[in-house]
Amino acid sequence: MNSSGVQDPLPSPTTDPANSSGTRYRPYASPDHHVTKARYITSNDPRGYIPVYEYPLNGQWIMLDMDDGYVLWTGIWKALGNSKADIVKIIDSQPEIAAQLRRVRGGYLKIQGTWMPYEIALRLARRVAWPIRYDLVPLFGYAPSPAY
């Protein structure tokens, strides 16, 4: 707990090499969400697998790649009640991010979709995910960063 009585979050994202779990990205602490670790084998990634922190939200899986901080935007978008096909519209409205996206197709259904860097996902979530903002605390924390 900090002096204001709010629970201090776990570091996220962190580049601290002393991170005890050996991962660069970790979820924030949240009493309302049960975040688990998983590892999904896929040929769509040069590592051969995607190590994630994940939790369910509105029938979708919210995922954070624990190595590079990529976020499965498809899970957030669908948890908002939007169509997967509509992701193209939001991406097309920001062509500068297209080169940074990863699209996982085929293989395990749970990890399929559009993955994007943490910072881009945070920026987009601030624009469109207000209705589920408290459910995204494990991913993005409690308060906007100073850059907001």
N, C-alpha and C positions, 0 to 999 in steps of 0.2 A: 504494500500500500504506500502511496505517496502522501504528502502532507494535506492534499485536498480530499483524501479519503477514497480516491479512485484507485482501483487495482492497477499496478504497473503492468504494462504489456510485456510479453516476451519480445526480444529484438526481432524486427522484421522490416525490411530485409537487412541482413547483416553481412558484412564482408570480413568479419572478425575471424582470423584463422584459429583462434582459441575456442571457437564455438564448439562446445562439448559434443554435439551430435555430428559434427563434421560437415554439416550442410550450411549453405550460404543463406538460404531463406527459410524462415520459420514463421508459423502463424502467431498472431497475437492471442493472448489468453482471453477466453470468453466463457463465462459461466453458463451461457445458454446454448453452446454448440459443442458437440463432441467431434473433435478433429482427429482423424486417424492417419497413419502412414500406409502407403501402398507402393507397389512397384509393378508397372505394367510392361510386359514385353511387347515390343513393336519393331517392325522393320522400317518404320517411318522416321526413326531417330538414329543418328550415328552411334549413340551409346548402346543401341539395341533394346533399350528399355526407357521408361519415364518414371523417375521416383517422385512421388507426390505426397502432399498433405491434402486431405480431402474431407468433405463433410456434405451431407445431403441438405438441400434447400428446395422446397416446393417441388419435390419429385425430380430434381436435377442434382448433379454432382458439381460442387464448387471445388476446383483443383488448383493447386499451386505447385509448380515444378520446384522441388527443394534444392536443385542444383543451380539453375539459372534464373529462377524467379518468373518464368513464363506462367501466365494465368490462362486457364481455359475460359475464354470469353463466352463461348457457346453456352456453358452452364449458367453463367450470370444472366445472359440475355434471355434464355428460356425460363429461368426462375422468375423473371419479370413478367412472364406470360407472353413473350414475343415469339414469333415464328423464326426458326433457324434460318430460313431464306432471307429474312429481313436484315441479317447481319451484313449482307452484301451492301445494303443501303448505307448503313452507318460507316462501313469501311470506305465505300466510294466517296463519302462526304469528306474524308480525310486521306487523300491519296498519298500523302507523305509517310503514312505508317505502313503502307502495303508491303514494302520491302522487309519490314521487321516481323511480319506475321509468319506463323507456321500453321499449315493446315494438315491435320491428321485425318486421313481417309482410309477406310478399310481396317481390318483387324478388330481389336476389342472395341465394342460400341461405346463404352464408357469414356474413352479418351478421344473419341473422334470429335472433330470440330476445329475451330479457330483458336489458336494459342497466340498470345501477345505478351510483350515485355511488361513487367510489373508496373512501371511508371505510366505506360500508355493505358493499361487496364484501369489504373487508379483514376487517371484523367477522364476516361470515358464513363467510369462508374459515377463520378461526381456529376456528370452531365445527365445521365439517364437512369441511374439506379436509386434515386431518392426513396422510393417506396420500400426497398429492402435494405436500406443503409445499415440498420442495426444487425441484420443477418450477415453483413459483409465485414463485421468487426474482426473476425479471425483472419481475414485477408488483409484489410487495410487499416485496422486500428480504430480508435474511438474518435479522434479529432483530425481535421484536415491539417496537412503539413503546412509550414510557413509559405511554401511556394504556391499555395492555392489562391 
